[in-house]
């Protein structure tokens, strides 16, 4: 079963909930690569800002040290961003340069927000779940996700994408992410709706 829901209503729900990451309401937008996580996170962030919330967005792709780091990057996120925010202090991070294969030298500041949105594969993992105000899992058909990835990154990276998808399948099976979060979203819905304002919620069994 699926239902159409509004980003504005979800934003108000987040803001009504108490912070769990120190003074911050943390939202994780998880799901496999190519499922539509970035789009969902951006639209939720926009709805939160319309509701006058201070919002910061972190994309885990900026913290990965290349294609093999889809799970083991977590200590960087903890040290650079999550731990300072827990104590009401600004975080910061250095973004990975995927072209040159190294982290940049500039530090990006993360002010203490009302809502922190962490978008990326494994972002709603068990290690952070108790501190999340909202955990989201965005899903789409495997063939579509791969096609989206190849369209974005090029045919030369097909093998990297295929290896990545095997790794994320293993993580999600072990972590049981889709069953543990509070919202599962269709990243490629076919039902009529206004995608700028609405999303399609799935039953967790439809992941």
C-alpha positions in Angstrom: 0.0 0.0 0.0 1.1 3.6 -0.6 -0.2 7.0 0.4 0.5 10.5 -0.7 1.8 12.9 2.0 3.0 16.5 2.1 6.5 17.7 2.8 5.0 20.6 4.7 3.2 18.3 7.1 6.3 16.2 7.5 8.3 19.4 8.3 5.8 20.4 11.0 6.0 16.9 12.4 9.8 17.1 12.7 9.6 20.5 14.4 7.0 19.3 16.9 9.3 16.5 18.1 11.9 17.0 20.7 15.6 17.2 19.8 17.5 14.0 20.5 21.0 15.0 19.2 21.7 17.5 21.9 19.7 20.6 21.0 19.4 19.4 17.3 16.6 17.5 15.6 18.5 15.0 13.4 16.9 13.6 10.2 18.6 10.8 8.3 17.6 10.2 4.7 19.0 6.8 3.9 18.5 4.3 1.1 20.4 2.8 -1.8 22.4 4.9 -4.3 20.3 6.3 -7.1 17.0 5.9 -5.2 16.2 9.6 -4.9 17.5 10.5 -1.4 19.1 13.8 -2.4 15.9 15.0 -4.0 13.8 14.0 -1.0 16.3 15.6 1.4 16.3 18.9 -0.6 12.5 19.1 -0.7 12.2 18.4 3.0 14.8 21.0 3.8 12.9 23.6 1.7 9.7 22.8 3.6 11.4 23.2 6.9 12.9 26.5 5.9 9.4 27.7 4.9 8.4 26.8 8.4 11.2 29.2 9.7 13.5 26.4 10.8 17.3 26.7 10.6 18.4 23.8 8.6 21.8 22.3 7.8 22.4 19.5 5.2 25.2 17.0 5.2 25.7 14.6 2.3 27.7 11.5 3.3 29.3 11.4 -0.2 31.3 14.4 0.9 32.8 12.3 3.8 33.6 9.0 1.9 37.2 8.3 1.1 36.3 6.9 -2.3 34.1 4.0 -3.5 35.2 1.5 -0.8 34.3 3.7 2.2 30.5 3.4 2.1 30.3 2.2 5.7 33.6 2.9 7.4 33.5 6.7 7.0 31.2 7.0 10.1 33.9 8.1 12.6 34.6 11.1 10.5 30.9 12.2 10.7 30.9 11.5 14.4 34.0 13.5 15.2 33.6 16.4 12.8 29.8 17.0 12.9 27.7 14.9 15.3 29.8 15.1 18.5 30.1 18.9 18.4 26.4 19.4 17.7 25.5 17.1 20.6 27.2 19.7 22.8 25.6 22.6 21.1 28.7 23.6 19.3 29.2 24.1 15.5 30.6 21.2 13.5 32.8 21.2 10.5 34.0 18.9 7.8 36.4 18.6 4.9 34.8 17.3 1.7 36.3 14.5 -0.4 37.4 15.4 -3.9 36.2 12.5 -6.0 38.2 13.7 -9.1 41.5 14.0 -7.4 41.0 11.2 -4.8 41.7 13.1 -1.6 40.1 15.3 1.0 40.1 19.1 0.4 42.0 21.4 2.7 39.1 23.8 3.4 36.8 23.2 6.4 33.1 23.7 5.8 31.4 25.0 9.0 28.2 23.5 10.2 26.3 25.9 12.5 24.1 24.5 15.2 20.7 24.2 13.5 17.2 23.5 14.5 17.3 20.5 12.1 20.3 18.6 10.7 19.5 16.5 7.6 22.1 13.8 6.9 21.6 12.4 3.5 23.3 9.3 2.2 23.8 5.5 2.2 23.9 4.2 5.8 23.0 7.5 7.4 20.1 5.9 9.4 22.3 3.1 10.7 21.8 1.6 14.1 24.6 3.7 15.6 22.6 6.9 15.3 19.0 5.7 15.4 18.3 6.5 19.0 19.3 10.1 18.4 17.2 10.6 15.2 14.0 12.7 15.3 13.2 11.1 11.9 14.6 8.2 9.9 13.7 7.9 6.2 14.5 5.1 3.8 14.1 6.0 0.1 13.9 3.1 -2.4 13.5 2.4 -6.1 13.9 -0.5 -8.5 17.5 -1.8 -8.8 17.6 -1.4 -12.6 16.4 2.2 -12.3 18.9 3.0 -9.6 21.8 1.6 -11.7 20.6 3.5 -14.8 20.5 6.8 -12.9 24.0 6.2 -11.6 25.4 5.4 -15.0 23.7 8.4 -16.5 25.2 10.7 -13.8 28.7 9.2 -13.6 29.3 7.6 -17.0 29.6 4.0 -18.3 33.3 3.8 -17.2 32.1 3.6 -13.6 29.6 0.8 -14.1 31.8 -1.8 -12.2 32.2 0.6 -9.3 28.4 1.1 -9.2 27.8 -2.7 -9.3 30.3 -3.3 -6.5 28.8 -0.5 -4.5 25.3 -2.0 -4.8 26.5 -5.4 -3.5 28.0 -3.6 -0.5 24.9 -1.6 0.3 22.7 -4.6 0.0 24.8 -6.4 2.6 24.7 -3.3 4.9 20.9 -2.9 4.6 20.3 -6.6 5.2 22.5 -6.6 8.3 21.2 -3.2 9.7 17.5 -3.9 8.8 17.3 -0.2 8.0 14.0 -0.1 6.1 12.2 -1.9 8.9 13.7 0.3 11.6 13.0 3.8 10.3 9.7 5.6 10.6 9.2 6.5 7.0 9.8 4.5 3.7 9.5 6.6 0.6 9.0 5.6 -3.1 11.9 7.2 -5.0 10.2 6.5 -8.4 6.5 6.8 -7.8 4.0 6.3 -10.6 0.9 7.5 -8.8 -0.2 11.0 -9.7 1.0 13.6 -7.2 2.8 17.0 -7.0 6.5 16.0 -6.5 7.6 19.4 -5.4 5.1 19.4 -2.5 4.3 15.7 -2.0 6.0 12.3 -1.7 4.7 8.8 -1.7 4.9 6.8 1.5 5.3 3.0 1.2 4.6 0.3 3.7 7.9 -1.0 5.0 7.3 -4.4 3.4 7.4 -2.7 0.0 11.1 -1.7 0.3 
